[in-house]
Amino acid sequence: MAELAIRKPVHEVNAARYDSDCQEALAGSLDDLIAQAEAAGWDRNRAASALMYLAAKRLRARAES
């Protein structure tokens, strides 16, 4: 079985450290994605802004369904 690119949670979803644990798990992949966008010619700040927008849009779409 292939290794996961993002590690599994260490804490339960209701634990105080769950959110920071998730942020730590996602940070490397997010940094890589922003670096890829920048290497392709996109402005780093605009790429980060686009990712925030897309995340919010997907959360809203999921909540509406």
Summary of the structure (lengths in Angstrom):
residues: 65
radius of gyration: 14.4
end to end distance: 32.7
largest distance: 39.8
contacts: 120
relative contact order: 0.09
helix: 66%
strand: 0%
